[in-house]
Amino acid sequence: MDISNSIASAATGMAEARLKSSVQMSVLKKAMDMQSQGALQLLQSVVQSSKPANPAHLGNTLDVTA
């Protein structure tokens, strides 16, 4: 009887460990997805804000005789 209880306890412990590991991996994947989305949004905002604010004709010539 004692052996069967220990085997059942070990099996339950292993199942709990597997479940815990699975949940941790799911949370990790979700966190990585959220982080990659945030990084992508940040990069897109940098690209949008890097467009020149000056007219196109400014900065095209350089006066080297002055």
C-alpha positions as CSV (number, residue, x, y, z in Angstrom):
1,M,0.0,0.0,0.0
2,D,2.8,2.3,0.9
3,I,4.6,1.7,-2.5
4,S,1.4,2.5,-4.5
5,N,1.0,5.7,-2.6
6,S,4.5,6.8,-3.3
7,I,4.1,5.9,-7.0
8,A,0.9,7.9,-7.2
9,S,2.5,10.8,-5.4
10,A,5.5,10.7,-7.8
11,A,3.2,10.6,-10.8
12,T,1.2,13.5,-9.5
13,G,4.4,15.4,-8.8
14,M,5.6,14.8,-12.3
15,A,2.3,15.8,-13.9
16,E,2.4,19.0,-11.8
17,A,5.9,19.7,-12.9
18,R,5.0,19.2,-16.6
19,L,2.0,21.5,-16.2
20,K,4.1,24.2,-14.5
21,S,6.7,24.0,-17.2
22,S,4.1,24.2,-19.9
23,V,2.5,27.3,-18.3
24,Q,5.9,28.9,-17.9
25,M,6.7,28.4,-21.6
26,S,3.3,29.8,-22.6
27,V,3.8,32.9,-20.4
28,L,7.4,33.3,-21.8
29,K,6.1,33.1,-25.4
30,K,3.4,35.6,-24.7
31,A,5.9,38.0,-23.1
32,M,8.3,37.6,-26.1
33,D,5.4,38.3,-28.5
34,M,4.4,41.4,-26.6
35,Q,8.0,42.6,-26.5
36,S,8.5,42.1,-30.3
37,Q,5.3,44.0,-31.0
38,G,6.4,46.8,-28.8
39,A,9.8,46.9,-30.5
40,L,8.2,46.9,-34.0
41,Q,5.9,49.8,-33.0
42,L,8.9,51.7,-31.7
43,L,10.8,51.1,-34.9
44,Q,7.8,52.2,-37.0
45,S,7.5,55.4,-35.0
46,V,11.2,56.2,-35.5
47,V,10.8,55.7,-39.3
48,Q,7.7,57.9,-39.4
49,S,9.4,60.7,-37.4
50,S,12.6,60.6,-39.4
51,K,11.0,62.2,-42.5
52,P,12.5,65.6,-43.2
53,A,10.5,68.5,-41.9
54,N,12.3,71.0,-44.3
55,P,11.4,71.6,-47.9
56,A,13.1,69.4,-50.5
57,H,15.2,72.3,-52.0
58,L,17.0,73.0,-48.7
59,G,20.4,71.4,-48.2
60,N,21.0,70.6,-51.9
61,T,23.8,73.1,-52.5
62,L,26.9,74.1,-50.6
63,D,28.6,77.4,-50.9
64,V,32.3,76.7,-50.8
65,T,33.5,80.2,-51.9
66,A,32.5,82.0,-48.7
